[in-house]
């Protein structure tokens, strides 16, 4: 890349909020994974409790 291209790209990166989309998706995915793990644990505990009390 030429120096002019590099300068133009640097302006695009600094002017835009290029990381927020990726960070937002990562946070959302982590929250979804935590919720899924919690629901699986609750379901397993409920099933084990139901079987034990029968």
mmCIF entry with sequence, helices, sheets and N, C-alpha, C, O atoms, coordinates in Angstrom:
data_MODEL
# 
_entry.id   MODEL 
# 
_entity.id                         1 
_entity.type                       polymer 
_entity.pdbx_number_of_molecules   1 
# 
_entity_poly.entity_id                      1 
_entity_poly.type                           'polypeptide(L)' 
_entity_poly.nstd_linkage                   no 
_entity_poly.nstd_monomer                   no 
_entity_poly.pdbx_seq_one_letter_code       
;(UNK)(UNK)(UNK)(UNK)(UNK)(UNK)(UNK)(UNK)(UNK)(UNK)(UNK)(UNK)(UNK)(UNK)(UNK)(UNK)
(UNK)(UNK)(UNK)(UNK)(UNK)(UNK)(UNK)(UNK)(UNK)(UNK)(UNK)(UNK)(UNK)(UNK)(UNK)(UNK)
(UNK)(UNK)(UNK)(UNK)(UNK)(UNK)(UNK)(UNK)(UNK)(UNK)(UNK)(UNK)(UNK)(UNK)(UNK)(UNK)
(UNK)(UNK)(UNK)(UNK)(UNK)(UNK)
;
_entity_poly.pdbx_seq_one_letter_code_can   XXXXXXXXXXXXXXXXXXXXXXXXXXXXXXXXXXXXXXXXXXXXXXXXXXXXXX 
_entity_poly.pdbx_strand_id                 A 
# 
loop_
_entity_poly_seq.entity_id 
_entity_poly_seq.num 
_entity_poly_seq.mon_id 
_entity_poly_seq.hetero 
1 1  UNK n 
1 2  UNK n 
1 3  UNK n 
1 4  UNK n 
1 5  UNK n 
1 6  UNK n 
1 7  UNK n 
1 8  UNK n 
1 9  UNK n 
1 10 UNK n 
1 11 UNK n 
1 12 UNK n 
1 13 UNK n 
1 14 UNK n 
1 15 UNK n 
1 16 UNK n 
1 17 UNK n 
1 18 UNK n 
1 19 UNK n 
1 20 UNK n 
1 21 UNK n 
1 22 UNK n 
1 23 UNK n 
1 24 UNK n 
1 25 UNK n 
1 26 UNK n 
1 27 UNK n 
1 28 UNK n 
1 29 UNK n 
1 30 UNK n 
1 31 UNK n 
1 32 UNK n 
1 33 UNK n 
1 34 UNK n 
1 35 UNK n 
1 36 UNK n 
1 37 UNK n 
1 38 UNK n 
1 39 UNK n 
1 40 UNK n 
1 41 UNK n 
1 42 UNK n 
1 43 UNK n 
1 44 UNK n 
1 45 UNK n 
1 46 UNK n 
1 47 UNK n 
1 48 UNK n 
1 49 UNK n 
1 50 UNK n 
1 51 UNK n 
1 52 UNK n 
1 53 UNK n 
1 54 UNK n 
# 
_struct_asym.id          A 
_struct_asym.entity_id   1 
# 
loop_
_struct_conf.conf_type_id 
_struct_conf.id 
_struct_conf.pdbx_PDB_helix_id 
_struct_conf.beg_label_comp_id 
_struct_conf.beg_label_asym_id 
_struct_conf.beg_label_seq_id 
_struct_conf.pdbx_beg_PDB_ins_code 
_struct_conf.end_label_comp_id 
_struct_conf.end_label_asym_id 
_struct_conf.end_label_seq_id 
_struct_conf.pdbx_end_PDB_ins_code 
_struct_conf.beg_auth_comp_id 
_struct_conf.beg_auth_asym_id 
_struct_conf.beg_auth_seq_id 
_struct_conf.end_auth_comp_id 
_struct_conf.end_auth_asym_id 
_struct_conf.end_auth_seq_id 
_struct_conf.pdbx_PDB_helix_class 
_struct_conf.details 
_struct_conf.pdbx_PDB_helix_length 
HELX_P HELX_P1 AA1 UNK A 3  ? UNK A 15 ? UNK A 3  UNK A 15 1 ? 13 
HELX_P HELX_P2 AA2 UNK A 20 ? UNK A 53 ? UNK A 20 UNK A 53 1 ? 34 
# 
_struct_conf_type.id          HELX_P 
_struct_conf_type.criteria    ? 
_struct_conf_type.reference   ? 
# 
loop_
_atom_site.group_PDB 
_atom_site.id 
_atom_site.type_symbol 
_atom_site.label_atom_id 
_atom_site.label_alt_id 
_atom_site.label_comp_id 
_atom_site.label_asym_id 
_atom_site.label_entity_id 
_atom_site.label_seq_id 
_atom_site.pdbx_PDB_ins_code 
_atom_site.Cartn_x 
_atom_site.Cartn_y 
_atom_site.Cartn_z 
_atom_site.occupancy 
_atom_site.B_iso_or_equiv 
_atom_site.pdbx_formal_charge 
_atom_site.auth_seq_id 
_atom_site.auth_comp_id 
_atom_site.auth_asym_id 
_atom_site.auth_atom_id 
_atom_site.pdbx_PDB_model_num 
ATOM 1   N N  . UNK A 1 1  ? 0.849   -1.181  0.000  1.00 0.00 ? 1  UNK A N  1 
ATOM 2   C CA . UNK A 1 1  ? 0.000   0.000   0.000  1.00 0.00 ? 1  UNK A CA 1 
ATOM 3   C C  . UNK A 1 1  ? 0.893   1.242   0.000  1.00 0.00 ? 1  UNK A C  1 
ATOM 4   O O  . UNK A 1 1  ? 1.984   1.259   0.570  1.00 0.00 ? 1  UNK A O  1 
ATOM 5   N N  . UNK A 1 2  ? 0.396   2.243   -0.643 1.00 0.00 ? 2  UNK A N  1 
ATOM 6   C CA . UNK A 1 2  ? 1.139   3.500   -0.656 1.00 0.00 ? 2  UNK A CA 1 
ATOM 7   C C  . UNK A 1 2  ? 0.908   4.241   0.666  1.00 0.00 ? 2  UNK A C  1 
ATOM 8   O O  . UNK A 1 2  ? 0.005   3.912   1.436  1.00 0.00 ? 2  UNK A O  1 
ATOM 9   N N  . UNK A 1 3  ? 1.735   5.228   0.898  1.00 0.00 ? 3  UNK A N  1 
ATOM 10  C CA . UNK A 1 3  ? 1.589   6.025   2.112  1.00 0.00 ? 3  UNK A CA 1 
ATOM 11  C C  . UNK A 1 3  ? 0.225   6.717   2.118  1.00 0.00 ? 3  UNK A C  1 
ATOM 12  O O  . UNK A 1 3  ? -0.415  6.832   3.164  1.00 0.00 ? 3  UNK A O  1 
ATOM 13  N N  . UNK A 1 4  ? -0.215  7.178   0.944  1.00 0.00 ? 4  UNK A N  1 
ATOM 14  C CA . UNK A 1 4  ? -1.514  7.833   0.845  1.00 0.00 ? 4  UNK A CA 1 
ATOM 15  C C  . UNK A 1 4  ? -2.639  6.865   1.222  1.00 0.00 ? 4  UNK A C  1 
ATOM 16  O O  . UNK A 1 4  ? -3.577  7.240   1.925  1.00 0.00 ? 4  UNK A O  1 
ATOM 17  N N  . UNK A 1 5  ? -2.540  5.628   0.753  1.00 0.00 ? 5  UNK A N  1 
ATOM 18  C CA . UNK A 1 5  ? -3.549  4.618   1.090  1.00 0.00 ? 5  UNK A CA 1 
ATOM 19  C C  . UNK A 1 5  ? -3.556  4.331   2.588  1.00 0.00 ? 5  UNK A C  1 
ATOM 20  O O  . UNK A 1 5  ? -4.616  4.194   3.198  1.00 0.00 ? 5  UNK A O  1 
ATOM 21  N N  . UNK A 1 6  ? -2.371  4.241   3.169  1.00 0.00 ? 6  UNK A N  1 
ATOM 22  C CA . UNK A 1 6  ? -2.277  3.975   4.611  1.00 0.00 ? 6  UNK A CA 1 
ATOM 23  C C  . UNK A 1 6  ? -2.880  5.106   5.424  1.00 0.00 ? 6  UNK A C  1 
ATOM 24  O O  . UNK A 1 6  ? -3.586  4.866   6.404  1.00 0.00 ? 6  UNK A O  1 
ATOM 25  N N  . UNK A 1 7  ? -2.606  6.330   5.022  1.00 0.00 ? 7  UNK A N  1 
ATOM 26  C CA . UNK A 1 7  ? -3.157  7.481   5.737  1.00 0.00 ? 7  UNK A CA 1 
ATOM 27  C C  . UNK A 1 7  ? -4.684  7.483   5.626  1.00 0.00 ? 7  UNK A C  1 
ATOM 28  O O  . UNK A 1 7  ? -5.384  7.721   6.611  1.00 0.00 ? 7  UNK A O  1 
ATOM 29  N N  . UNK A 1 8  ? -5.191  7.216   4.426  1.00 0.00 ? 8  UNK A N  1 
ATOM 30  C CA . UNK A 1 8  ? -6.639  7.168   4.225  1.00 0.00 ? 8  UNK A CA 1 
ATOM 31  C C  . UNK A 1 8  ? -7.281  6.078   5.079  1.00 0.00 ? 8  UNK A C  1 
ATOM 32  O O  . UNK A 1 8  ? -8.330  6.294   5.686  1.00 0.00 ? 8  UNK A O  1 
ATOM 33  N N  . UNK A 1 9  ? -6.653  4.914   5.123  1.00 0.00 ? 9  UNK A N  1 
ATOM 34  C CA . UNK A 1 9  ? -7.189  3.800   5.926  1.00 0.00 ? 9  UNK A CA 1 
ATOM 35  C C  . UNK A 1 9  ? -7.152  4.141   7.408  1.00 0.00 ? 9  UNK A C  1 
ATOM 36  O O  . UNK A 1 9  ? -8.090  3.826   8.140  1.00 0.00 ? 9  UNK A O  1 
ATOM 37  N N  . UNK A 1 10 ? -6.091  4.772   7.851  1.00 0.00 ? 10 UNK A N  1 
ATOM 38  C CA . UNK A 1 10 ? -5.990  5.171   9.258  1.00 0.00 ? 10 UNK A CA 1 
ATOM 39  C C  . UNK A 1 10 ? -7.108  6.146   9.614  1.00 0.00 ? 10 UNK A C  1 
ATOM 40  O O  . UNK A 1 10 ? -7.672  6.067   10.705 1.00 0.00 ? 10 UNK A O  1 
ATOM 41  N N  . UNK A 1 11 ? -7.431  7.059   8.709  1.00 0.00 ? 11 UNK A N  1 
ATOM 42  C CA . UNK A 1 11 ? -8.537  7.990   8.951  1.00 0.00 ? 11 UNK A CA 1 
ATOM 43  C C  . UNK A 1 11 ? -9.864  7.246   9.048  1.00 0.00 ? 11 UNK A C  1 
ATOM 44  O O  . UNK A 1 11 ? -10.692 7.557   9.904  1.00 0.00 ? 11 UNK A O  1 
ATOM 45  N N  . UNK A 1 12 ? -10.065 6.267   8.175  1.00 0.00 ? 12 UNK A N  1 
ATOM 46  C CA . UNK A 1 12 ? -11.304 5.497   8.213  1.00 0.00 ? 12 UNK A CA 1 
ATOM 47  C C  . UNK A 1 12 ? -11.452 4.766   9.540  1.00 0.00 ? 12 UNK A C  1 
ATOM 48  O O  . UNK A 1 12 ? -12.540 4.730   10.115 1.00 0.00 ? 12 UNK A O  1 
ATOM 49  N N  . UNK A 1 13 ? -10.373 4.191   10.020 1.00 0.00 ? 13 UNK A N  1 
ATOM 50  C CA . UNK A 1 13 ? -10.414 3.431   11.274 1.00 0.00 ? 13 UNK A CA 1 
ATOM 51  C C  . UNK A 1 13 ? -10.661 4.349   12.458 1.00 0.00 ? 13 UNK A C  1 
ATOM 52  O O  . UNK A 1 13 ? -11.492 4.051   13.316 1.00 0.00 ? 13 UNK A O  1 
ATOM 53  N N  . UNK A 1 14 ? -9.946  5.464   12.509 1.00 0.00 ? 14 UNK A N  1 
ATOM 54  C CA . UNK A 1 14 ? -10.104 6.359   13.658 1.00 0.00 ? 14 UNK A CA 1 
ATOM 55  C C  . UNK A 1 14 ? -11.423 7.106   13.631 1.00 0.00 ? 14 UNK A C  1 
ATOM 56  O O  . UNK A 1 14 ? -11.956 7.447   14.687 1.00 0.00 ? 14 UNK A O  1 
ATOM 57  N N  . UNK A 1 15 ? -11.967 7.371   12.439 1.00 0.00 ? 15 UNK A N  1 
ATOM 58  C CA . UNK A 1 15 ? -13.255 8.065   12.351 1.00 0.00 ? 15 UNK A CA 1 
ATOM 59  C C  . UNK A 1 15 ? -14.421 7.147   12.687 1.00 0.00 ? 15 UNK A C  1 
ATOM 60  O O  . UNK A 1 15 ? -15.408 7.587   13.275 1.00 0.00 ? 15 UNK A O  1 
ATOM 61  N N  . UNK A 1 16 ? -14.315 5.895   12.323 1.00 0.00 ? 16 UNK A N  1 
ATOM 62  C CA . UNK A 1 16 ? -15.407 4.961   12.552 1.00 0.00 ? 16 UNK A CA 1 
ATOM 63  C C  . UNK A 1 16 ? -15.300 4.274   13.892 1.00 0.00 ? 16 UNK A C  1 
ATOM 64  O O  . UNK A 1 16 ? -14.249 4.267   14.532 1.00 0.00 ? 16 UNK A O  1 
ATOM 65  N N  . UNK A 1 17 ? -16.401 3.704   14.297 1.00 0.00 ? 17 UNK A N  1 
ATOM 66  C CA . UNK A 1 17 ? -16.432 2.929   15.540 1.00 0.00 ? 17 UNK A CA 1 
ATOM 67  C C  . UNK A 1 17 ? -16.363 1.462   15.147 1.00 0.00 ? 17 UNK A C  1 
ATOM 68  O O  . UNK A 1 17 ? -17.323 0.711   15.321 1.00 0.00 ? 17 UNK A O  1 
ATOM 69  N N  . UNK A 1 18 ? -15.215 1.066   14.617 1.00 0.00 ? 18 UNK A N  1 
ATOM 70  C CA . UNK A 1 18 ? -15.078 -0.237  13.970 1.00 0.00 ? 18 UNK A CA 1 
ATOM 71  C C  . UNK A 1 18 ? -15.097 -1.411  14.937 1.00 0.00 ? 18 UNK A C  1 
ATOM 72  O O  . UNK A 1 18 ? -15.361 -2.531  14.501 1.00 0.00 ? 18 UNK A O  1 
ATOM 73  N N  . UNK A 1 19 ? -14.835 -1.222  16.210 1.00 0.00 ? 19 UNK A N  1 
ATOM 74  C CA . UNK A 1 19 ? -14.764 -2.346  17.142 1.00 0.00 ? 19 UNK A CA 1 
ATOM 75  C C  . UNK A 1 19 ? -16.081 -2.610  17.863 1.00 0.00 ? 19 UNK A C  1 
ATOM 76  O O  . UNK A 1 19 ? -16.296 -3.724  18.340 1.00 0.00 ? 19 UNK A O  1 
ATOM 77  N N  . UNK A 1 20 ? -16.945 -1.645  17.955 1.00 0.00 ? 20 UNK A N  1 
ATOM 78  C CA . UNK A 1 20 ? -18.130 -1.806  18.800 1.00 0.00 ? 20 UNK A CA 1 
ATOM 79  C C  . UNK A 1 20 ? -19.030 -2.945  18.339 1.00 0.00 ? 20 UNK A C  1 
ATOM 80  O O  . UNK A 1 20 ? -19.605 -3.646  19.172 1.00 0.00 ? 20 UNK A O  1 
ATOM 81  N N  . UNK A 1 21 ? -19.163 -3.145  17.040 1.00 0.00 ? 21 UNK A N  1 
ATOM 82  C CA . UNK A 1 21 ? -19.999 -4.232  16.546 1.00 0.00 ? 21 UNK A CA 1 
ATOM 83  C C  . UNK A 1 21 ? -19.472 -5.591  16.965 1.00 0.00 ? 21 UNK A C  1 
ATOM 84  O O  . UNK A 1 21 ? -20.231 -6.447  17.418 1.00 0.00 ? 21 UNK A O  1 
ATOM 85  N N  . UNK A 1 22 ? -18.186 -5.784  16.813 1.00 0.00 ? 22 UNK A N  1 
ATOM 86  C CA . UNK A 1 22 ? -17.578 -7.065  17.179 1.00 0.00 ? 22 UNK A CA 1 
ATOM 87  C C  . UNK A 1 22 ? -17.635 -7.286  18.687 1.00 0.00 ? 22 UNK A C  1 
ATOM 88  O O  . UNK A 1 22 ? -17.915 -8.394  19.146 1.00 0.00 ? 22 UNK A O  1 
ATOM 89  N N  . UNK A 1 23 ? -17.375 -6.251  19.442 1.00 0.00 ? 23 UNK A N  1 
ATOM 90  C CA . UNK A 1 23 ? -17.421 -6.370  20.905 1.00 0.00 ? 23 UNK A CA 1 
ATOM 91  C C  . UNK A 1 23 ? -18.841 -6.662  21.364 1.00 0.00 ? 23 UNK A C  1 
ATOM 92  O O  . UNK A 1 23 ? -19.054 -7.501  22.240 1.00 0.00 ? 23 UNK A O  1 
ATOM 93  N N  . UNK A 1 24 ? -19.804 -5.978  20.780 1.00 0.00 ? 24 UNK A N  1 
ATOM 94  C CA . UNK A 1 24 ? -21.201 -6.216  21.139 1.00 0.00 ? 24 UNK A CA 1 
ATOM 95  C C  . UNK A 1 24 ? -21.627 -7.649  20.849 1.00 0.00 ? 24 UNK A C  1 
ATOM 96  O O  . UNK A 1 24 ? -22.320 -8.270  21.654 1.00 0.00 ? 24 UNK A O  1 
ATOM 97  N N  . UNK A 1 25 ? -21.210 -8.175  19.691 1.00 0.00 ? 25 UNK A N  1 
ATOM 98  C CA . UNK A 1 25 ? -21.534 -9.564  19.364 1.00 0.00 ? 25 UNK A CA 1 
ATOM 99  C C  . UNK A 1 25 ? -20.858 -10.527 20.325 1.00 0.00 ? 25 UNK A C  1 
ATOM 100 O O  . UNK A 1 25 ? -21.459 -11.525 20.723 1.00 0.00 ? 25 UNK A O  1 
ATOM 101 N N  . UNK A 1 26 ? -19.619 -10.244 20.703 1.00 0.00 ? 26 UNK A N  1 
ATOM 102 C CA . UNK A 1 26 ? -18.908 -11.126 21.632 1.00 0.00 ? 26 UNK A CA 1 
ATOM 103 C C  . UNK A 1 26 ? -19.585 -11.138 23.000 1.00 0.00 ? 26 UNK A C  1 
ATOM 104 O O  . UNK A 1 26 ? -19.719 -12.195 23.616 1.00 0.00 ? 26 UNK A O  1 
ATOM 105 N N  . UNK A 1 27 ? -20.010 -9.978  23.476 1.00 0.00 ? 27 UNK A N  1 
ATOM 106 C CA . UNK A 1 27 ? -20.705 -9.907  24.765 1.00 0.00 ? 27 UNK A CA 1 
ATOM 107 C C  . UNK A 1 27 ? -22.034 -10.655 24.678 1.00 0.00 ? 27 UNK A C  1 
ATOM 108 O O  . UNK A 1 27 ? -22.385 -11.408 25.586 1.00 0.00 ? 27 UNK A O  1 
ATOM 109 N N  . UNK A 1 28 ? -22.761 -10.449 23.599 1.00 0.00 ? 28 UNK A N  1 
ATOM 110 C CA . UNK A 1 28 ? -24.038 -11.137 23.422 1.00 0.00 ? 28 UNK A CA 1 
ATOM 111 C C  . UNK A 1 28 ? -23.838 -12.646 23.393 1.00 0.00 ? 28 UNK A C  1 
ATOM 112 O O  . UNK A 1 28 ? -24.585 -13.384 24.036 1.00 0.00 ? 28 UNK A O  1 
ATOM 113 N N  . UNK A 1 29 ? -22.844 -13.106 22.655 1.00 0.00 ? 29 UNK A N  1 
ATOM 114 C CA . UNK A 1 29 ? -22.580 -14.542 22.558 1.00 0.00 ? 29 UNK A CA 1 
ATOM 115 C C  . UNK A 1 29 ? -22.183 -15.123 23.913 1.00 0.00 ? 29 UNK A C  1 
ATOM 116 O O  . UNK A 1 29 ? -22.589 -16.235 24.253 1.00 0.00 ? 29 UNK A O  1 
ATOM 117 N N  . UNK A 1 30 ? -21.395 -14.383 24.685 1.00 0.00 ? 30 UNK A N  1 
ATOM 118 C CA . UNK A 1 30 ? -21.002 -14.855 26.014 1.00 0.00 ? 30 UNK A CA 1 
ATOM 119 C C  . UNK A 1 30 ? -22.221 -14.937 26.941 1.00 0.00 ? 30 UNK A C  1 
ATOM 120 O O  . UNK A 1 30 ? -22.353 -15.889 27.711 1.00 0.00 ? 30 UNK A O  1 
ATOM 121 N N  . UNK A 1 31 ? -23.100 -13.951 26.866 1.00 0.00 ? 31 UNK A N  1 
ATOM 122 C CA . UNK A 1 31 ? -24.306 -13.975 27.686 1.00 0.00 ? 31 UNK A CA 1 
ATOM 123 C C  . UNK A 1 31 ? -25.212 -15.143 27.290 1.00 0.00 ? 31 UNK A C  1 
ATOM 124 O O  . UNK A 1 31 ? -25.789 -15.804 28.153 1.00 0.00 ? 31 UNK A O  1 
ATOM 125 N N  . UNK A 1 32 ? -25.334 -15.390 26.009 1.00 0.00 ? 32 UNK A N  1 
ATOM 126 C CA . UNK A 1 32 ? -26.159 -16.497 25.540 1.00 0.00 ? 32 UNK A CA 1 
ATOM 127 C C  . UNK A 1 32 ? -25.585 -17.832 25.996 1.00 0.00 ? 32 UNK A C  1 
ATOM 128 O O  . UNK A 1 32 ? -26.332 -18.728 26.389 1.00 0.00 ? 32 UNK A O  1 
ATOM 129 N N  . UNK A 1 33 ? -24.271 -17.967 25.944 1.00 0.00 ? 33 UNK A N  1 
ATOM 130 C CA . UNK A 1 33 ? -23.636 -19.209 26.386 1.00 0.00 ? 33 UNK A CA 1 
ATOM 131 C C  . UNK A 1 33 ? -23.829 -19.417 27.888 1.00 0.00 ? 33 UNK A C  1 
ATOM 132 O O  . UNK A 1 33 ? -24.082 -20.537 28.334 1.00 0.00 ? 33 UNK A O  1 
ATOM 133 N N  . UNK A 1 34 ? -23.711 -18.348 28.664 1.00 0.00 ? 34 UNK A N  1 
ATOM 134 C CA . UNK A 1 34 ? -23.907 -18.455 30.110 1.00 0.00 ? 34 UNK A CA 1 
ATOM 135 C C  . UNK A 1 34 ? -25.344 -18.836 30.433 1.00 0.00 ? 34 UNK A C  1 
ATOM 136 O O  . UNK A 1 34 ? -25.588 -19.652 31.322 1.00 0.00 ? 34 UNK A O  1 
ATOM 137 N N  . UNK A 1 35 ? -26.288 -18.252 29.723 1.00 0.00 ? 35 UNK A N  1 
ATOM 138 C CA . UNK A 1 35 ? -27.696 -18.577 29.947 1.00 0.00 ? 35 UNK A CA 1 
ATOM 139 C C  . UNK A 1 35 ? -27.977 -20.034 29.586 1.00 0.00 ? 35 UNK A C  1 
ATOM 140 O O  . UNK A 1 35 ? -28.692 -20.729 30.308 1.00 0.00 ? 35 UNK A O  1 
ATOM 141 N N  . UNK A 1 36 ? -27.417 -20.492 28.474 1.00 0.00 ? 36 UNK A N  1 
ATOM 142 C CA . UNK A 1 36 ? -27.621 -21.884 28.064 1.00 0.00 ? 36 UNK A CA 1 
ATOM 143 C C  . UNK A 1 36 ? -27.027 -22.844 29.088 1.00 0.00 ? 36 UNK A C  1 
ATOM 144 O O  . UNK A 1 36 ? -27.634 -23.866 29.409 1.00 0.00 ? 36 UNK A O  1 
ATOM 145 N N  . UNK A 1 37 ? -25.849 -22.523 29.600 1.00 0.00 ? 37 UNK A N  1 
ATOM 146 C CA . UNK A 1 37 ? -25.225 -23.381 30.606 1.00 0.00 ? 37 UNK A CA 1 
ATOM 147 C C  . UNK A 1 37 ? -26.043 -23.407 31.888 1.00 0.00 ? 37 UNK A C  1 
ATOM 148 O O  . UNK A 1 37 ? -26.190 -24.462 32.507 1.00 0.00 ? 37 UNK A O  1 
ATOM 149 N N  . UNK A 1 38 ? -26.574 -22.268 32.291 1.00 0.00 ? 38 UNK A N  1 
ATOM 150 C CA . UNK A 1 38 ? -27.403 -22.197 33.500 1.00 0.00 ? 38 UNK A CA 1 
ATOM 151 C C  . UNK A 1 38 ? -28.675 -23.011 33.319 1.00 0.00 ? 38 UNK A C  1 
ATOM 152 O O  . UNK A 1 38 ? -29.073 -23.763 34.210 1.00 0.00 ? 38 UNK A O  1 
ATOM 153 N N  . UNK A 1 39 ? -29.304 -22.860 32.175 1.00 0.00 ? 39 UNK A N  1 
ATOM 154 C CA . UNK A 1 39 ? -30.540 -23.615 31.927 1.00 0.00 ? 39 UNK A CA 1 
ATOM 155 C C  . UNK A 1 39 ? -30.279 -25.120 31.891 1.00 0.00 ? 39 UNK A C  1 
ATOM 156 O O  . UNK A 1 39 ? -31.092 -25.902 32.384 1.00 0.00 ? 39 UNK A O  1 
ATOM 157 N N  . UNK A 1 40 ? -29.158 -25.526 31.316 1.00 0.00 ? 40 UNK A N  1 
ATOM 158 C CA . UNK A 1 40 ? -28.820 -26.945 31.279 1.00 0.00 ? 40 UNK A CA 1 
ATOM 159 C C  . UNK A 1 40 ? -28.576 -27.481 32.689 1.00 0.00 ? 40 UNK A C  1 
ATOM 160 O O  . UNK A 1 40 ? -28.998 -28.589 33.020 1.00 0.00 ? 40 UNK A O  1 
ATOM 161 N N  . UNK A 1 41 ? -27.896 -26.690 33.513 1.00 0.00 ? 41 UNK A N  1 
ATOM 162 C CA . UNK A 1 41 ? -27.626 -27.121 34.887 1.00 0.00 ? 41 UNK A CA 1 
ATOM 163 C C  . UNK A 1 41 ? -28.918 -27.235 35.695 1.00 0.00 ? 41 UNK A C  1 
ATOM 164 O O  . UNK A 1 41 ? -29.092 -28.184 36.460 1.00 0.00 ? 41 UNK A O  1 
ATOM 165 N N  . UNK A 1 42 ? -29.812 -26.281 35.529 1.00 0.00 ? 42 UNK A N  1 
ATOM 166 C CA . UNK A 1 42 ? -31.090 -26.320 36.248 1.00 0.00 ? 42 UNK A CA 1 
ATOM 167 C C  . UNK A 1 42 ? -31.919 -27.515 35.785 1.00 0.00 ? 42 UNK A C  1 
ATOM 168 O O  . UNK A 1 42 ? -32.525 -28.213 36.598 1.00 0.00 ? 42 UNK A O  1 
ATOM 169 N N  . UNK A 1 43 ? -31.939 -27.743 34.477 1.00 0.00 ? 43 UNK A N  1 
ATOM 170 C CA . UNK A 1 43 ? -32.688 -28.884 33.950 1.00 0.00 ? 43 UNK A CA 1 
ATOM 171 C C  . UNK A 1 43 ? -32.134 -30.200 34.469 1.00 0.00 ? 43 UNK A C  1 
ATOM 172 O O  . UNK A 1 43 ? -32.898 -31.093 34.835 1.00 0.00 ? 43 UNK A O  1 
ATOM 173 N N  . UNK A 1 44 ? -30.813 -30.330 34.503 1.00 0.00 ? 44 UNK A N  1 
ATOM 174 C CA . UNK A 1 44 ? -30.195 -31.553 34.997 1.00 0.00 ? 44 UNK A CA 1 
ATOM 175 C C  . UNK A 1 44 ? -30.472 -31.744 36.487 1.00 0.00 ? 44 UNK A C  1 
ATOM 176 O O  . UNK A 1 44 ? -30.743 -32.861 36.927 1.00 0.00 ? 44 UNK A O  1 
ATOM 177 N N  . UNK A 1 45 ? -30.407 -30.674 37.257 1.00 0.00 ? 45 UNK A N  1 
ATOM 178 C CA . UNK A 1 45 ? -30.675 -30.772 38.689 1.00 0.00 ? 45 UNK A CA 1 
ATOM 179 C C  . UNK A 1 45 ? -32.134 -31.131 38.948 1.00 0.00 ? 45 UNK A C  1 
ATOM 180 O O  . UNK A 1 45 ? -32.433 -31.923 39.842 1.00 0.00 ? 45 UNK A O  1 
ATOM 181 N N  . UNK A 1 46 ? -33.030 -30.558 38.176 1.00 0.00 ? 46 UNK A N  1 
ATOM 182 C CA . UNK A 1 46 ? -34.452 -30.863 38.320 1.00 0.00 ? 46 UNK A CA 1 
ATOM 183 C C  . UNK A 1 46 ? -34.730 -32.318 37.967 1.00 0.00 ? 46 UNK A C  1 
ATOM 184 O O  . UNK A 1 46 ? -35.481 -32.999 38.667 1.00 0.00 ? 46 UNK A O  1 
ATOM 185 N N  . UNK A 1 47 ? -34.132 -32.791 36.892 1.00 0.00 ? 47 UNK A N  1 
ATOM 186 C CA . UNK A 1 47 ? -34.324 -34.178 36.489 1.00 0.00 ? 47 UNK A CA 1 
ATOM 187 C C  . UNK A 1 47 ? -33.763 -35.136 37.541 1.00 0.00 ? 47 UNK A C  1 
ATOM 188 O O  . UNK A 1 47 ? -34.394 -36.141 37.869 1.00 0.00 ? 47 UNK A O  1 
ATOM 189 N N  . UNK A 1 48 ? -32.588 -34.826 38.062 1.00 0.00 ? 48 UNK A N  1 
ATOM 190 C CA . UNK A 1 48 ? -31.981 -35.680 39.074 1.00 0.00 ? 48 UNK A CA 1 
ATOM 191 C C  . UNK A 1 48 ? -32.818 -35.681 40.355 1.00 0.00 ? 48 UNK A C  1 
ATOM 192 O O  . UNK A 1 48 ? -32.966 -36.716 41.004 1.00 0.00 ? 48 UNK A O  1 
ATOM 193 N N  . UNK A 1 49 ? -33.357 -34.529 40.708 1.00 0.00 ? 49 UNK A N  1 
ATOM 194 C CA . UNK A 1 49 ? -34.187 -34.444 41.911 1.00 0.00 ? 49 UNK A CA 1 
ATOM 195 C C  . UNK A 1 49 ? -35.485 -35.217 41.742 1.00 0.00 ? 49 UNK A C  1 
ATOM 196 O O  . UNK A 1 49 ? -35.952 -35.879 42.669 1.00 0.00 ? 49 UNK A O  1 
ATOM 197 N N  . UNK A 1 50 ? -36.058 -35.127 40.562 1.00 0.00 ? 50 UNK A N  1 
ATOM 198 C CA . UNK A 1 50 ? -37.318 -35.837 40.277 1.00 0.00 ? 50 UNK A CA 1 
ATOM 199 C C  . UNK A 1 50 ? -37.112 -37.341 40.314 1.00 0.00 ? 50 UNK A C  1 
ATOM 200 O O  . UNK A 1 50 ? -37.942 -38.069 40.858 1.00 0.00 ? 50 UNK A O  1 
ATOM 201 N N  . UNK A 1 51 ? -36.010 -37.813 39.738 1.00 0.00 ? 51 UNK A N  1 
ATOM 202 C CA . UNK A 1 51 ? -35.711 -39.247 39.713 1.00 0.00 ? 51 UNK A CA 1 
ATOM 203 C C  . UNK A 1 51 ? -35.412 -39.747 41.118 1.00 0.00 ? 51 UNK A C  1 
ATOM 204 O O  . UNK A 1 51 ? -35.839 -40.842 41.485 1.00 0.00 ? 51 UNK A O  1 
ATOM 205 N N  . UNK A 1 52 ? -34.686 -38.965 41.908 1.00 0.00 ? 52 UNK A N  1 
ATOM 206 C CA . UNK A 1 52 ? -34.318 -39.366 43.259 1.00 0.00 ? 52 UNK A CA 1 
ATOM 207 C C  . UNK A 1 52 ? -35.532 -39.454 44.188 1.00 0.00 ? 52 UNK A C  1 
ATOM 208 O O  . UNK A 1 52 ? -35.566 -40.295 45.087 1.00 0.00 ? 52 UNK A O  1 
ATOM 209 N N  . UNK A 1 53 ? -36.514 -38.598 43.974 1.00 0.00 ? 53 UNK A N  1 
ATOM 210 C CA . UNK A 1 53 ? -37.671 -38.585 44.860 1.00 0.00 ? 53 UNK A CA 1 
ATOM 211 C C  . UNK A 1 53 ? -38.740 -39.584 44.430 1.00 0.00 ? 53 UNK A C  1 
ATOM 212 O O  . UNK A 1 53 ? -39.721 -39.778 45.148 1.00 0.00 ? 53 UNK A O  1 
ATOM 213 N N  . UNK A 1 54 ? -38.570 -40.217 43.279 1.00 0.00 ? 54 UNK A N  1 
ATOM 214 C CA . UNK A 1 54 ? -39.580 -41.168 42.808 1.00 0.00 ? 54 UNK A CA 1 
ATOM 215 C C  . UNK A 1 54 ? -39.386 -42.525 43.384 1.00 0.00 ? 54 UNK A C  1 
ATOM 216 O O  . UNK A 1 54 ? -40.155 -43.438 43.085 1.00 0.00 ? 54 UNK A O  1 
# 
